[in-house]
Amino acid sequence: MNNMSQIMKQAKAMQDKMAEMQKKIEEQEVEGSSGGGVIKVLVNGKNEIKSLKIDPTLINSEEVEVLEDLLIAAINDANKKLKESAANQMSSLSDGMGLPPGMKLPF
């Protein structure tokens, strides 16, 4: 029975670590950019856009489509970086668990 209580303690510790990791992920902010930095977007771990910066030289009523494309690219860049960061953090957590190859967290 001692073995079962040890397993339960380990499971609780892992649950606590995962909750802490999720909180860290939600609190982080990443910046995505496009057009060589003329469009910048700041996104938090909850995928909320916190800020958007547009170089004034881009504002031209005849090139609205270019501006729209650059905005989409910057947002996608930020979301990609956020996803990669979260995956790296979760990977570091699961590395210490001795999970079988190919098994990822969360399950």
N, C-alpha and C positions, 0 to 999 in steps of 0.2 A: 504494500500500500504506500510505502514511502516513495517508491518510484513514481506513482501516480501524482502525488502531491508535488514532486519535483517538476513533472511535466506541466502541471497546472501553473506553477510559479513561472516557468519559462514562457508559457503561453501568455500569461498576464504581462510579463515584462515585454514580450514582443508586441503585444497590443498597445502598451503604453508608448513604446518606441515608434510604432507606426502612427499613432495619434500625434505625437510630437513632430514627426517628419511631415505629416500632412499639414500641420499648422505652419511649419517653416515654409513649405511650398506655397501655401496660400499667401503668406506675408511677403514673399520675394517679389521683386519687380525686375522685368527685363525690357530692354529697349530693342526695337526692331527698326530697320531703316531701309530705304530704297533710293534709287537715283543717286547713288554716291553720297547719301546723307542729306539730301535736300528735303526728304520727308522722314520724320522720326516719330515713332509712337512708343509710349511707355505703357506696358500691360502688367497687371499684377497676377498672382498665382490663381486667382479666381476668374481669369480671362476678362477682367474689366479693364477697359482703356482708361488710363489715368491722365494721360496728356497726349497731345498731338501737335507737332510743330511742322510748319510748312515754310520753306524758304520763299520769301516774297517774290523772288524772280520767277517762280513757277506760276504765279497767278496771272493767267492770260485767258480771257474769255473764249479765245479761239482754240485753246488746247485743253478743254475741260476733260476730255477722255484720257489724256495723258496723266493729268492730275489724279483722276479716279483710279487708273491702273497703278500708279505709284502708291496711292493710299492703301489699296488692297495688298500690294506686295509688302509694304512695311508692316501691316497688321499680321499678315501670314508669317513674315520673318520673326516677329516677336513671339507669336504663338508657337512656332517651331522651336525657338530657343527655350521657351518655357517648358515645352514638352520634353526636350532633351535634358534640361536641368532636373526636372522631376524624375525622369527615368534614371539619371545618374545617382541621385540621392537615394532612390529606392533600391538601386542596385547595391550601393554601399551598405545599406541595411541588410539586404538578403545575403550578401557575401559571407557575413559572419555566422549565418545560420546553418551552413552545410546543406543547402538544398540540392537536390539532384540537378544535373545539367539540364538546362532548358526550362526549368520551373521558375517562374517569375512571380514577384509580388506586385500588387495584391493578387490573391488567387482567383 
